[in-house]
Amino acid sequence: MEAIWITIAFVLGLFFRQLGLPPLIGYLVAGFGLNSFGLQGGQALEHIAHLGVLLLLFAVGLKLRLNNILRPEVWGTALLHLLVSAGLLGLAIHWMGGLAWQTAGILAITLGFSSTVMAAKVLEQKRELRAFHGRIAIGVLIFQDLVAVALLSWTSGATPSPFALLVLGLPLLRPVVHWLLDFSGHDELLLLFGLLLALVIGSQGFEAVGLSSELGALLMGVLLANHRRASELAHALWGIKELLLIGFFLQIGMAGLPSWEGLGFSLLLAVLLPFKAALFFFILVRFKLRARTAFLTGLSLATYSEFALIVASLAVKQNLLDAHWLVWLAMAVSVSFVVAAPLNRWAHSLYEHWEPYLSPYELHERHPDEQPLALGGASILIMGMGRVGVGAYDFLTQRHERVVGLDSDPDRVARHLKEGRRVLYADSEDPFFWQHLNVSKLRVIMLAMPDPEAKKIAITQLRRRGYEGLISTTVIFNEETAPILDAGGDLTFNHYDEAGVGFAERTWELLYPETADT
């Protein structure tokens, strides 16, 4: 059975990737196809899917800061959206579905949730989890997840045990957990430590006291979020997490056989997705966010949540809901993924096309994180202050050049400022940033961000504004070179290819010091 899952998932995932769509759409289609032939995933696939979700939430927690949830634009947006969407959907489900008010209300609230799995995966793939709109989206999702945990407890009739109060003491464990992470080294013990936190302490520990295992995995990640090696741990778990998440998407597709009634229901809900995104947009702009930030956030949240399936399954067990509703909801969630995946892939291009219609809704007063930057007297700008960007920054400052660094990760910015580097927060994929950036004093702009699409957007915006200085970029794969040069870049540097050259040059200088200056 496992051989069939793997083969079909690979073939369809590869097919949809060749179409320019995320492979996860292929996994969903594979699940529906397997179900149509009478193949069921069973407990094994369910367990694999659950582990994948837990590791994804743990990885999200590693990149999360709790103070982001407490910001008004996060909890205010999440609360207002839930109240409005649940009210309208509750009335529609009660009237059209003939369900009792209690059941209609439960379904309406869950349909107001957005998929944490989908949004986190999309934002992570685009490397936008730390961007301003990514942090807002994840904050809204966590707020929704907390509401979902309370709803699950109420629907199941179970209540957390008194020992659940021990969760409030989790911050006291942070020094111990940080010490263990430092002590785990860089090999398989690091991987096992991450699995121990996410799947044992977080998942099993929280379930033992009557709380959600998903919440446990997330909070275990949050405990390590400020650690300097949090990104290393996330990278170590990446492959396992991606593999197990395939099971999650297969499971959704295999939840039940599609029917015409279910297809009609899912398509109706799919039609409502733009309204769901629009509601997020209009709420966010009222919190002084720019149209672009509100649009990207709303689009990443324009899905239905896997929690709708969990709540529906409990409602079926409690005889509050007929079993066919579970299949219908599975189809609706799947269709929302199929719709949202390509839209999020083209999110930045879509905003550029619709900007004239969306920007008039912005307020004149701007959110503090949305203000234009001032570069001072810098003559060289480095965008992306990872290892390559830091190496370039330190090399140039040692030669008395006036350099400023930019990065979309606020924690990385804070760390560089503490170490004495002049680094500012900025989102490289934001056209507003490049349009309002004063580049008149810049001689060189070095783009060291990991995302090739972000580099092309930056180069296009700079050349469109008339910047004629040198633009150099890093690339990871050689096929990235031509599109960057076509966009107006002057130089590409593959640091993986050049690493061997640099290694040999340093060794040669030590062997033959008399040639070092020639």
MARPAGU-638957 format. One record per residue: x, y, z of N, C-alpha, C in turn. Coordinates in steps of 0.05 Angstrom, whole numbers, plus 32768, in hexadecimal, padded with zeros to 4 digits. Example, Ala and Ser with C-alpha at 12.3 -4.5 7.8 and 13.67 -1.06 7.14 Angstrom:
<nodes>
81087F8E809C80F67FA6809C81087FBE809C
81017FD3808E81117FEB808F81028001809D
</nodes>
This chain:
<nodes>
80117FE88000800080008000801280198000
802680198011803880308012804680367FF8
804C80207FE9805980247FCF804680327FBC
802D802C7FBD801980397FAB801780567FB2
8015805D7FCC801380797FD5802B80897FCA
8043807E7FCF805B808C7FC8805D80917FAA
8057807C7F9A8059807D7F7D804680927F71
802C80907F79801880A27F6E801D80BE7F78
802480C27F91802A80DD7F9B804180E97F8C
805680DA7F86806D80E47F78806680EC7F5B
805780DA7F4D805180DF7F31803F80F87F2F
802A80FA7F3F801881117F3D8025812B7F48
803681287F5D8044813F7F678057814B7F52
806581397F44807781417F2E8068814E7F17
805081427F118040814D7EFB803781697F01
802D816E7F19802381897F1F8039819D7F22
805181947F2B806781A67F2C807081AF7F10
806E819D7EFD807481A47EE1806081B87ED6
804881B97EE1803481CD7ED9803881E87EE7
804C81E97EF8805282027F07804182057F20
803581EF7F29802581EF7F41803381E07F57
802D81E57F71803A81D77F86803481B97F85
804781A87F8B8042818B7F8B802C81827F9D
802681927FB2801281897FC57FF681867FB8
7FF181947FA27FD881907F937FD881747F88
7FEF816B7F7E7FF0814F7F757FEB813B7F8A
7FF481417FA37FEF812E7FB97FD1812D7FC0
7FC481447FBE7FA781447FC37F9881347FAE
7FA081387F957F9381297F7F7F99810C7F82
7FB181057F8A7FB980E97F8F7FA680DC7FA4
7FA180EB7FB97F8F80E17FCE7F7380DB7FC3
7F6880EE7FB47F4E80E97FA87F4E80D17F95
7F6480CF7F857F6680B97F727F67809E7F81
7F77809C7F967F7980847FA57F5E807C7FB2
7F5080917FBB7F36808C7FC77F2280827FB3
7F24808C7F9A7F1180837F867F1580667F7F
7F2D805B7F847F32803E7F7F7F2D802D7F98
7F22803A7FAC7F1B802B7FC47F3280277FD8
7F4880357FD37F5F80327FE57F5D80467FFC
7F62803D80147F60804D802C7F7B80508039
7F7F806680467F99806B80537F9C805B806D
7F86805A807C7F87804B80957F96805B80AA
7F9B804D80C07FA8805A80D77FC5806280D1
7FD2805380C07FEF805980BA7FF1807480AD
7FE1807980987FE28093808B7FD980AA809D
7FC580A480AD7FBB80B880C07FD180C080D4
7FE080AC80DD7FF680B280F0800C80C280E2
801380BA80CA802880C980BB801F80E680B7
800680EA80AE7FFC810580AA7FFD811580C3
7FF5810980D97FF5811880F38012812080FB
8025810E80F78041811580FD804B812C80EB
8043812C80D2804B814180C08041815C80C9
8027815D80D1801B817680DB8029817F80F4
802F816C8106803D8174811F80588180811A
8068817481088082817F81018081819980F3
806C819D80E3806981B780D6806381CD80EA
805181C780FD804A81DB8111806281E08124
807281CB8129808A81CF8139809E81E1812A
80A081DD811080B281EF810080A8820B80FF
808D820F80FE8082822A80FF80888236811A
80858227812F808B8231814A80A8823A814D
80BA822C814080D78234814180DC82508135
80CA8259812480CD8273811780B982878121
80AD8282813780978293814180A082A3815A
809482BA815C809882CA8174807C82D0817F
807882C98199805D82CC81A4805382E981A5
806682FC81A7805D831881A780508320818D
80558310817780478316815E802983128160
802082FE8170800482F881737FF6830E8183
8004831B81957FF8832F81A67FF5834A8198
7FFE834C81807FFC836681717FDF83698168
7FD48382816A7FB8838681637FB0837D8147
7FC2838281347FBC837A81187FB9835C8115
7FC4834C81287FC2832F81277FA983258135
7FA78329814F7F90831E815E7F77832D8156
7F79834781507F61835681487F56834C812E
7F688347811A7F60833D81007F5483218103
7F61831081127F5782F481157F3C82F48122
7F38830481377F1F830481457F08830F8134
7F0D832681287EF8833281177EF1832080FF
7F04831480F37EFF830380DC7EEE82EB80E5
7EF582DF80FB7EE582C881057EC882CF810B
7EC582E681187EAA82EE81207E9982F48107
7EA4830280F37E94830880DB7E8F82EF80CB
7EA482E080C57EA182C980B37E8F82B380C0
7E9382AF80DA7E83829A80E87E6582A280E9
7E6082BC80EC7E4482C580ED7E3682C180D2
7E4482CA80BD7E3882C880A27E3582AA8099
7E4B829B809D7E4A827F80957E37826F80A5
7E34827580BF7E21826780D07E05826A80C6
7DFE828280BF7DE3828780B47DDF8278809A
7DF3827880887DF0826A806F7DEE824C8072
7DFE824080847DFE822380877DE3821B8094
7DDA822A80A87DC0822480B57DA9822580A1
7DAA823980907D94823D807D7D9582298065
7DAD8225805A7DB0821480427DB481F7804A
7DC281F180607DC781D580677DB381C98079
7DA181DA80857D8D81CF80977D9881C480B1
7DB081CE80B97DBC81C480D27DB381D480EA
7DB581C881017DAE81D6811A7DC281ED811E
7DB88201812D7DC9821981317DE48211813D
7DE481FE81507DFE81F7815D7E1181EA8149
7E0781D881397E1981CB81257E2181DF810F
7E0F81EF81067E15820380F27E2A821780FC
7E28821E81167E3C823081227E5782248123
7E59820A812A7E7281FC812C7E8081FC8110
7E7081F480FC7E7B81F380E17E84820E80D7
7E74822280DD7E7A823E80D47E94824880E0
7E98824280FA7EB1824B81077EC9823D80FA
7EC7822380F67EDE821480EA7EE3821D80CE
7ECE822380BF7ED3822D80A37EDF824980A3
7EDD825780BA7EEA827180BC7F08826F80C0
7F11825780C97F2E825280CC7F3B825080B1
7F55825680B07F66825180997F79823B809F
7F83822E808A7F948217808E7FB0821F8097
7FB7821680AF7FD2821B80B97FE7820C80A8
7FE081F380A17FF381E380917FF881F08076
7FE381F880687FE78203804D7FF6821E804E
7FED823080607FF9824A806280168249806A
801B8238807F8037823680888049822A8073
803E82168064804F8209804F8054821D8039
8040822C80308044823F801A805782558022
80538260803A8065827580438081826B8047
808482538051809E8248805580AC8243803A
809E8238802780AA8233800C80B3824D7FFF
80A48263800480AB827D7FF880BE828D800A
80C68280802180D7828D803480CB82A8803E
80B282A8804480A482C0804D809882BE8069
80A182A98078809782A68093809F82BE80A5
80B682C9809F80C082DF80B080B982FA80A4
80AF82FB808B80A683148080808E831F8090
80898339808D80748345809D805983388099
80528333808080388327807B8038830A8084
804F82FC8082805182E0808C804D82DF80AA
805982F180B9805682F180D6803982F780DE
802C830980D08010830E80D67FFF82F680D1
800382E980BA7FF382D280B27FF782BB80C7
800F82B680CF801482A180E2800882A880FD
800982C181057FFD82CA811E7FDF82C6811D
7FD282CD81077FB582C981047FAF82AB8106
7FBF829A80F97FBA827D80F97FBD82728115
7FD0827B81247FD4827181407FBC82798151
7FB28292814E7F9A829A815C7F8382888155
7F808282813B7F6A827081337F6E8254813E
7F87824B813F7F8C8230814A7F85822E8167
7F8A824481767F82824481927F6482438195
7F56825181847F38824F81847F2F8233817D
7F3D822781697F36820C81607F3A81F88176
7F5081FB81857F5581E8819C7F3E81EA81B0
7F35820281B67F1E820581C97F0581F981BD
7F0181FD81A37EE981F281967EEA81D38195
7F0181C881917F0481AB81917EFD819F81AC
7F0781AC81C17F0281A381DC7EE481A481E2
7ED781BA81D97EBA81BD81DE7EAA81A881CE
7EB281A481B47EA4819181A37EA6817581AD
7EBE816D81B67EC2815281BF7EB7814C81DA
7EB0816281E97EA6815E82047EBB81598218
7ED4815882107EEA815382227EF5816E822D
7EFF816D82447F0B818582517F27817F8259
7F39819382567F54818F825F7F568187827C
7F69817782827F6D816F829E7F79818682AE
7F77818582C87F84819A82D97FA2819D82D3
7FAE818882CA7FCB818982C47FD1819B82AC
7FBC81A2829D7FC181B382857FCC81CE828E
7FC781D682A77FD281F082B07FF081F082B1
7FFC81D882B0801981D782B0802581E38297
801581E58282801E81F182698026820E826D
801A821B8280802182378286803E823A8290
8049822482998065822582A28079821E828D
8070821B827480838214825E809A8228825B
80958243825E80AC8255825B80C3824F826F
80BC8243828580D1823C829980E48227828E
80DB8217827A80EB8202826F80FE820C8259
80FB82258251810B822F823B8129822C823F
81348233825781518230825A815A82138257
814A82008261815281E4825F815181DB8242
813C81E28233813981DB8217814F81E78206
81558200820C816B820D81FD818681FF8202
818B81F7821B81A481E9822281A581CE8213
818F81C08213818E81A68205819381A981E7
818881BE81DB818D81C381BF81AB81C881BA
81B881D881CB81D481DD81C881E481C481CB
81DB81B281DD81EA819A81E581E5818381D1
81D2818781BE81CB817181AC81DD816F8194
81EF8182819082028181817A81F48187815F
81FF817C814A81F68183812F81ED816A811E
81ED8153812B81E8813B811B81CD812F8122
81CB8114812481B18108812881A4810F8143
81B58116815781A9811D817181998137816F
81A18149815D8192816281598176815B814D
81768148813A815D8140812D814B81328142
815781208152814781128166813C8125817B
814B813A81828142814D8196812A815C818B
812A8164817281138171816680FA815F8166
80FE8145815E80E88132815F80DE812E817B
80F0812D818E80E8812981AA80D6814081B4
80DE815981AD80CE817081B580B3817081A8
80B3816C818D809A816F817E808781588182
809081408180807F8128817F807A811B819A
808D811F81AD808A811281C78081812681DC
8091813981E2808A814D81F78073815E81EE
8075816981D6805F817A81CC8045816C81C6
8047815781B6802E814981AE8023813781C4
8033812381CC8029811081E08025811E81FB
8037813082028034813E821C801B814E821E
8014815D82097FFC816E82097FE3815D8208
7FE4814781F97FCC813581F87FC781288213
7FDD812382227FDA8116823C7FCB81288250
7FCC8142824C7FBD8154825F7FA481608252
7F9B8153823B7F82815B822F7F848173821D
7F9C817982137F9F818F82007FA6818581E5
7FA5819781D17FAA819081B57FC8818981B1
7FCD817381A37FE9816C819C7FF581808189
7FE4818B81777FEE81A081647FF881B88173
7FE881C181877FF081D88197800A81D281A6
800D81B981B0802581B181BE803E81B381AD
803C81A88194805381A98182805A81C6817B
804681D78177804B81F38171805982018188
804F81FD81A0805B820B81B78077820181BD
807D81E881B8809881DE81BB80AB81EC81A9
80A281F1819180B28201817E80B6821D8187
80A18229819380A38245819C80B8824781B2
80BB823281C380CF823381D880EB823781CE
80F0822E81B5810B823081A9810D82478195
80F88256819280F7826A817C810E827E817E
811682858196812B829A81998147828F8199
814A827581978164826881988173826D817E
818D82708180819D82768168819E825E8155
81988245815F8199822D814E817E82238146
81698234814A814E822C8143814C82268125
8158823781148157823280F78166821980EF
817B821280FD818A81F980F8817881E180FE
816A81E28114815881CC811B814181CA8107
813681E080FE812181E080EA812B81D380D0
814481DA80C9814F81CF80B0815481B180B3
815C81A780CB8160818B80CF8147817B80CD
8130818780D58116817980D48108817C80B9
8113818C80A881048194808F80FD817C807E
8110816A8079810A8153806780F581418072
80F7813A808C80E48128809980C881358098
80C7814F809E80AD815D809F80A0815D8083
80B08163806E80A481648053809A8149804B
80A88134805180A08119804A808681118058
808481168072806D810F80818054811F8079
8059813880718042814980698034813F804F
8043812F803F803681238028801F81128031
802381048047800E80F380537FF58104805A
7FFA811C80647FE3812D806C7FD281348053
7FDF813B803D7FD0814380257FC2812A8018
7FD08113801A7FC380FB80107FAA80F48021
7FAD80F8803B7F9680F1804D7F7E81028047
7F83811C80427F6C812E803B7F5E81248022
7F6D811D800E7F6181137FF57F5280F87FF9
7F5B80E8800C7F4F80CE80107F3A80CE8026
7F3180E6802E7F1D80E780437F0280DC803B
7EFC80DB80217EE280D080187EE080D37FFA
7ECD80C47FEF7EC880C67FD27EBA80DF7FCB
7EC380EE7FB87EB581077FB07E9A81007FA4
7E8781137FA87E6C81107F9D7E65812B7F90
7E50812A7F7F7E4881437F727E3E81577F86
7E30814E7F9B7E2781617FAF7E3F816D7FBE
7E52815C7FC47E6A81667FD27E7A81787FC1
7E7B81727FA67E8A81847F947E7C819F7F93
7E61819F7F927E5381B87F917E5781C87FAA
7E5781BB7FC17E5C81C87FDB7E7881D47FDC
7E8C81C47FD37EA881CE7FD47EAC81E57FC0
7E9F81E47FA97EA281FA7F967E9582137FA0
7E7E82107FAE7E7182277FBA7E8382347FCF
7E9082247FDF7EA2822F7FF37EBB823A7FE6
7EC4822E7FCF7EDA82397FC17ED482557FB6
7EBB82597FAE7EB382747FA47EB582897FBB
7EB1827F7FD47EB282927FEA7ECF82997FF3
7EE3828A7FE87EFF828F7FF17F0882AC7FEB
7F0182B87FD37F0982D47FCF7EFD82E77FE4
7EE482E17FED7ED882F180017EE682EE801C
7EEF82D580217EFE82D1803A7F1882E1803A
7F2682E080237F3F82EF80207F39830D8021
7F23831680157F1C833380147F16833D8030
7F09832C80407F038334805C7F1C8338806C
7F2F832680687F49832A80757F568344806C
7F55834980527F61836180467F56837A8053
7F3B837D80537F2F8396805D7F338399807B
7F348384808A7F3A838680A77F57838F80AB
7F698383809C7F86838A80A07F8C83A78098
7F8083B180837F8683CC807B7F7B83E08090
7F6683D8809E7F5C83E980B47F7083EA80CC
7F8283D780CD7F9783D780E17FB083E580D7
7FAD83F580C27FC2840680B77FD783F780A7
7FD183DF809F7FE383D0808E7FE083D98071
7FF583D880617FF383DF80457FE483CA8036
7FDA83D1801F7FC983BF800F7FD983A68008
7FF383A98002800283917FFA8004837D8011
800A83878029800D837580407FF283678045
7FDC837780457FC2836C804A7FBA83578034
7FC1835D801B7FBA834B80057FC983308008
7FE38331800D7FF38319800F7FEB83098027
7FE58316803D7FDB830880557FC182FB8050
7FAE830A80457F9382FF803F7F9482E7802C
7FA682E980187FA782D380047FB382BA8011
7FC682BD80237FD282A680307FBE82988043
7FA982A7804B7F95829C805E7F7B8294804F
7F7B829580357F63829080257F6082728020
7F5E826280357F5A824680347F47823E804A
7F3E822580497F2F821980607F418207806F
7F3D820480887F5081F8809A7F4B81DA809D
7F6181CB80A17F6081AF80A87F5181AB80C2
7F5081BF80D37F4181BD80EC7F2381B980E7
7F1A81C280D07EFD81BD80CA7EF881A080C8
7F0B819080BD7F08817380BB7F09816680D6
7F1B817080E77F1D816481027F0481698112
7EFA818281127EE2818881217ECA81798115
7EC8817780FA7EB2816980EE7EB2814B80F5
7ECA813F80F77ECB812380FE7EC1811E811B
7EC88131812C7EBE812F81487E9F81338149
7E96814681387E79814A81377E6A8132812D
7E76812381197E6A810B810F7E6980F68125
7E7E80F381357E7F80E0814B7E6A80E78160
7E64810081647E51810981787E34810A816C
7E31810081537E17810081457E0B811C8141
7E1D812F81407E14814B813B7E138150811D
7E20813F810D7E24814480F17E23812A80E2
7E17812A80CA7E17811280B97E32810E80AD
7E3980F580A87E5480EE809F7E5B80FB8084
7E4780FF80737E4E810B80597E598127805B
7E53813580717E5E815080747E7C814F8076
7E86813A80827EA3813880857EB18136806A
7EA5812680577EB08123803C7EAD813E802E
7E97814B80317E93816580247EA88179802D
7EAD817A80477EC1818D80527EDD81868048
7EE2816C80467EFD8163803C7F00816D801F
7EEC816C800F7EED81767FF47EF081947FF4
7EE281A280057EE481BF80067F0081C8800E
7F0C81BB80237F2781C1802B7F3A81BC8014
7F3781A580077F49819E7FF17F4781B27FDA
7F2E81BA7FD27F2B81CD7FBD7F3781E87FC4
7F3481F07FDE7F4082097FE77F5E82087FE4
7F6B81F17FE97F8881EE7FE57F8F81F17FC8
7F7F81E47FB77F8581E57F9A7F8282017F90
7F6F82107F9A7F6B822C7F917F81823E7F9D
7F87823A7FB67F9A824C7FC47FB782487FBB
7FBF82307FB57FDB822B7FAF7FE6823B7F98
7FD9823B7F807FE4824B7F6A7FE182697F6F
7FCB82717F7D7FC8828E7F837FDE82987F94
7FE682887FA97FFC82917FBA801682907FAB
8019827E7F988031827D7F89803582977F79
801F82A27F6F802082BA7F5E801782D27F6D
801982D17F88800D82E77F99801983027F92
803383047F908040831E7F8B803983297F70
803883187F5C803083217F418013832A7F41
8002831B7F4F7FE683237F517FE2833E7F5D
7FF283437F727FEF835D7F7F7FF883747F6D
800E836F7F5F801783847F4C8001838A7F37
7FF283767F2F7FDD837A7F1B7FC583897F27
7FBF83837F407FA7838E7F4D7FAD83A67F5F
7FC683AE7F617FCD83C47F737FBD83DD7F6E
7FB783E67F567FA883FF7F527F8C83FD7F5F
7F8183E57F617F6683E27F6D7F6783DE7F8B
7F7D83D57F967F7F83CE7FB27F8C83E57FC3
7F9F83F37FB87FAD84077FC77F9C841E7FD1
7F8684267FC37F75843B7FCD7F6884357FE8
7F67841C7FF07F5B8415800A7F6E84198021
7F87841F801C7F9B842480317F93843D8041
7F99843C805B7F968454806B7FAF84668067
7FAB8480806C7FC2849380697FD7848E807F
7FCD848680977FE0848180AC7FEA846480A9
8004846080AB8010844680A68018843880C0
8018841E80BF8022840D80D48040841280D7
804B841280F08068841780F3807A840580E3
807283EC80DF808383DA80D0808183DE80B2
807083F180A9806C83F5808C807884108083
8088841C809380948436808C80AC84338079
80B08445806680C78444805580E184468064
80F7843A805981118439806681228450805D
81358458806E8149846C80678164845E8069
8174845F8053818D8451805281A58462805A
819F847C806081B5848E806881C884928051
81E28492805781F6849780438203847E8038
81F68467803A8202844E80318204844F8012
821A84438008821F84417FEC821B84247FE1
821A84117FF4821683F57FEC820083E97FFD
81ED83DC7FF181D783D07FFF81D883B27FFA
81D583A3801081D58386800F81B9837C8019
81AA836F800781908365800F819283478014
818C833F802D818F8323803581A8831F8045
81A48320806081BC8320807281BF8304807F
81BF82EF806E81C682D5807781E582D38077
81EF82BA8074820C82B78075821A82C5805E
820F82C38046821C82D0802F821B82EE8033
820382F8803A82018315803E821383208053
8215831280698227831A807F8244831B8077
824C8306806882678305805E826E831C804C
825B8323803A825F833A8029825F83548038
824D8357804C824C836F805D82668374806C
8270835F807982898361808982A183678077
82A2835B805F82B88360804D82B9837D8044
82A18387803D82A083A3803282A583B78048
829A83B38060829E83C6807582BC83C7807E
82C983B0807C82E683B0808382F683C0806F
82EB83C5805782F883D5804382EC83F18042
82DF83F8805982D58413805E82BF841D804B
82B084098040829984118030828184168042
826F8427803A8257842D804A8241841A8041
823C84078052822A83F1804B821283F1805D
81FB83E9805381E383E4806381D783CA805A
81CE83BA806D81C283A0806881A483A1806C
81958391805D8178838F8060817183728062
815C836C807281538350807581368350807D
8127833B8075810B8339807C810683298095
811B832180A38118831280BC811E832680D3
810A832E80E3810F834180F881228338810D
8122831E811381358313812781528314811D
8155830E81048170831080F8817A832D80F8
8167834080F2816E835C80F381778364810F
8168835C8123816F8363813F818A83578146
8190833F813D81AA8332814481C183418137
81BD834A811E81D38359811081D78374811D
81C18381812581C4839B813381D48397814D
81CE8382815B81DC837D817481FA8378816F
8201836D8158821D83678151822A837F8144
821C83958141822983AE8138822583B3811A
821683A3810C821283A780EF81FA83B980EB
81FA83C980D781E383DB80D081D183CB80BD
81BC83C080C981A983AF80BA818D83B880C0
817C83BB80AC816183C480AF814E83AE80A5
813583B080AF8120839D80A7811483A6808D
81108394807A8103839A806080FB83808053
80E48381804480DB836A803580E3836E8018
80F5835D800E810083617FF380EB835D7FDD
80D5834F7FE380C0834A7FCE80AB83607FCE
80AF83747FDE809B838A7FE080A183A07FCC
809183A37FB7809683B87FA4809683D47FB0
808683D87FC5808583F27FD380A083F97FDE
80AE83E57FE980C883EA7FF580DB83F47FE0
80DD83E77FC980F083EF7FB480E7840A7FA7
80CD840E7FA580C384277F9880C9843F7FA9
80CA843C7FC480CE84527FD680EA84537FE3
80FC84427FD9811784417FE3812884567FD3
813684677FE28148847A7FD68162846D7FCE
816684687FB4817E845A7FAB8192846C7F9D
818E84867FA0819F84997F9281BC84987F9A
81C284907FB381DD848F7FBD81EA84747FBA
81DA84607FB181E484457FB081F484407F96
820B84347F99821B842C7F828217840F7F7B
821283FF7F90821083E27F8D81F983D87F9E
81E983C67F9381D483B77FA281DA839A7F9E
81DE838C7FB581E483707FB581CC83607FC0
81C2834E7FB081AA833F7FB881B283237FC0
81B0831D7FDA81B983037FE581A182F57FF2
818982FB7FE9817182ED7FF4817182D17FE7
816482BD7FF4816482A27FE98150829E7FD3
813B82AF7FD1812582AA7FBE812B82B87FA3
812E82A97F8D813582B57F73811E82C87F69
810582C27F7080EF82D37F6880F182EE7F75
80F982EE7F8E80FD83087F9D811383197F90
8128830C7F86813D831A7F79813483277F5F
812483187F4F811A83227F368107833A7F3B
80F683387F4F80E4834E7F5680F483677F5D
810983637F6E8119837A7F77812783877F5F
813383767F4E814283827F36812E83907F24
811783847F1F810383917F0E80FB83AC7F18
80F583AD7F3380ED83C67F3F810383DB7F3E
811B83D37F43813283E67F43813783F17F27
813783E07F13813B83EA7EF7812483FA7EEE
810C83F37EF680F584037EEE80F6841F7EFA
810384227F118106843D7F1D811D844C7F11
812D84407F008143844E7EF3815D844A7F01
816084377F13817984327F21818D84267F0C
81A484327F0981B8842A7EF581D1841E7F02
81D1841C7F1C81E984117F2981EB83F37F26
820083E87F32820683CC7F3081F383BC7F42
81E883A67F3781D783947F4681E383787F43
81ED836D7F5A81F883527F5A81E683417F6B
81E483277F6481D383157F7381E082FA7F77
81D882EC7F8B81E082D17F8F81CC82BE7F82
81D582A77F7A81C382927F6F81CB82787F7C
81B882667F7E81BD824B7F8881BF82377F71
81AE823A7F5E81AE82287F4681B582397F2E
81C4822D7F1B81CD823B7F0381B582447EF2
819F82367EF28188823E7EE2817B82587EEB
818282617F038178827A7F0D818682927F00
819C828E7EF481AD82A47EEA819F82B47ED3
819682A67EBF818B82B37EA7817382C57EAE
815F82BC7EBE814982CE7EC4815182E77ED3
816582E47EE5816F82FB7EF4817D830F7EE2
818E83057ED0819B83177EBD818783247EAA
817383157EA2815F83217E90814F83377E9E
814B83347EB8813D83497EC7814C83627ECB
816783627EC6817783797EC8818F83777EDC
8194835F7EE681AA835B7EF881C5835C7EE8
81DA83637EF681F483667EE98206834E7EEE
820383417F058216832C7F0D820783187F1E
820C82FE7F19820282E97F2A821A82DA7F36
821682D07F4E822C82C37F5C822182AA7F69
822982927F60822182797F6C823582727F81
822D82777F9A824082737FB0824882567FB4
823682437FAC823E82277FAE825482207F99
8251822A7F81826582257F6D828082337F74
827D824C7F7F8295825C7F8482A382547F9F
829582447FAF82A1823D7FC982BB822D7FC5
82BC821B7FB282D4820C7FAD82EB821E7FA3
82E582327F9382F982447F89830582547FA1
82F3825F7FB282FC826E7FC9830D825D7FDC
830482447FE0831382317FF1832F822D7FE6
833182287FCC834B82247FC0835D823D7FC1
835182547FBC8360826D7FBD836D82727FD9
835D826D7FEE836782718009837E825D800F
837A82458007838F8231800B83A882387FFB
83A582417FE383BC82497FD283CB82607FDF
83BD82737FEB83CA828A7FF883DB8281800F
83D2826C801E83E28262803483FA8252802A
83F682448014840D8235800A842282477FFE
8419825C7FEF842B826E7FE18425828B7FE9
842C82938002842582AD800B843182C47FFA
844782BE7FEC845382D37FDC844182DB7FC4
842E82CA7FBD841C82D07FA6840282DC7FAF
83FE82E17FC983E482EA7FD483DD83057FC9
83F183167FC483EB83327FBC83ED83357F9D
83F1831F7F8F83F483217F7283DB83197F64
</nodes>
